């Protein structure tokens, strides 16, 4: 799991490296992005991610959301409106009405709550954060270190699963 925040500059810098790494994972390893729901504007963008996921455009729009915020400055970091978010996702074939409905849905709220609970349970100190098998919060001095350590923990968990 990667706990990320669209407004986090570190997550924006990590995203291309993480995306390339995730594409090379073995078939039996599931990679799950989880938006940070730390309150305030973090929750707005967590809802945005889950609404996009519900509408089937999260994977296609994920990197572009980072670009819109950090490079293009096309969306505000704080106080983003449902209309601004809907406008962003129309580029992915989603109608503004469908997006706004998804954004305000009970299912999205439940996922945001689950994301918040997960971050608290795993003691995520900030973003980006990697968690392996719900058990290990990955440390490292750099993004490359984090990914090397993640690979080692994945290998450890895979070996343990085979032994069981």
N, C-alpha and C positions, 0 to 999 in steps of 0.2 A: 504494500500500500504506500502510495505517496500522499501525504497531507500537504496540500498546496494552497496558495492564495493568489488569485489573479492580480491583486494589487501589490503583491510582494515582488520587489525588484530581483531578489535572489532567485525566486521561483522562475521568473521570466528568463533569467540568464541560464538557469539549470535546464529548462524545458527542452531545448534542442538536443543536448547531450543525453538527457533522460529518455527522450523519445527514441533516439537511435539505439540506446541500450535495451529498452523494453522490446523493441522489434526482434532482438536476438535471443530473447528468453526461450528456454525449452518449452515444449508444448504443455507440459504438466505444471508449469508455473503460471499462475494468474497474476497479472498486474492490474491493480485497481487504484485509479486516482480518487482521492477523497478531498473535496474542498474544505478548507478550514472555516469553521463556523464559530469564530471567537466573539461574535456579537458585532453590532453596528454594521459598518460597510462590508465587513467580512461576510456577514450573513447575506447581504444583498447579492454578492457575487457567488456565494454558495448556492443560493436559490437559482441564480442565472445558470449555473452549471447543470443543476439537476433538472431544470425545465428543458434545457437543450438536450440532455440525456433522454428525458421522457419523449421528446419529439424526434429523436434519432439523429441529431446533428452535433452532439457533443464532441465526438472524435474529430469530425471534419473542421469544427470551429475552434477547437481548444487552443492551438498555437496562435490563431488569428486574434483571439481575445487578448492574449498577452501582448501581441503586436499593437492592437488597437489602444490599449492602455499605456504601454511603456514607450512605444516608438511613435505612433501616429498621434497620440493624445486625443483620439476620437471619442473617448468616453471619459467621464470624470472618475477619479479614484474614489471619491466619497459622494454620497447623496445621488447615486445614479437612479434614474426613474425607470419604472417599468416600460415606459414608452421609448426611452433611449435604448434599453436592452432589446426590446422588440425590434427596433429599427436595425440594430446590429444583426440580429438573427434572420431578418428578411433576406439578407444576402445568401442564406443557405436554404432558401425555398420555403421558409416558414412564414405563414401569415402573421401579421402583428396580433390579430385577435387570438389565434391559436396559441401563440407564445405567451401572451398575457394571461390567458386562461390557465396554461400549464404552470406559469410562474406563481400564480395565486392558489394552486391546487393543494388539497390536503396531502396528496402523495409527495409533493415536493417538500412541504413542511415537515412531514415525517422523516424524509431523508436528511434534511438539514438537522433535525434533532438527533438522528442516529449518528451523523457525522460529528456533531458536538460531543455526544456521549463517547464515541470512539476516541476522539482526541483527548478527552479527559481520562478515560480508562487507560490509555496507553501513555499518558503523561507527556504528550507532545509539547515541547518547549517553545516551538515556533515553526516557521516554514522556511524552506521545504524540509520535510521530515519523512524518512523512510522507515517503515515497520515491516518486519518479516514474520509472517505466520502469526500475527497478533501477539508475538512474544518478545521481539527484539526491536528496540529503538536504535537505529543505526547511527553510529558516530563516525566522524572523519574530519580531517583537517582541510579537505577540499572536496569538491563534487566527485572527482575521480576516486578519492579515498572512500567516500561514502558508497560508491558503486562497487568498488573492489570488496569492501566489507559486506555489502549486501550479497554479492555473488558467493562469498564464503559462507554466509549464514544460510543462503538458499541451499548450497551443497550440503551443509550440515543437516538441515531439516529433511532434505531428500534422502540422505543416507539413513537418518533415523526412521523415516517412514518405511524404507525398505527392510529395515531390521525388525520392525514390529510385526 
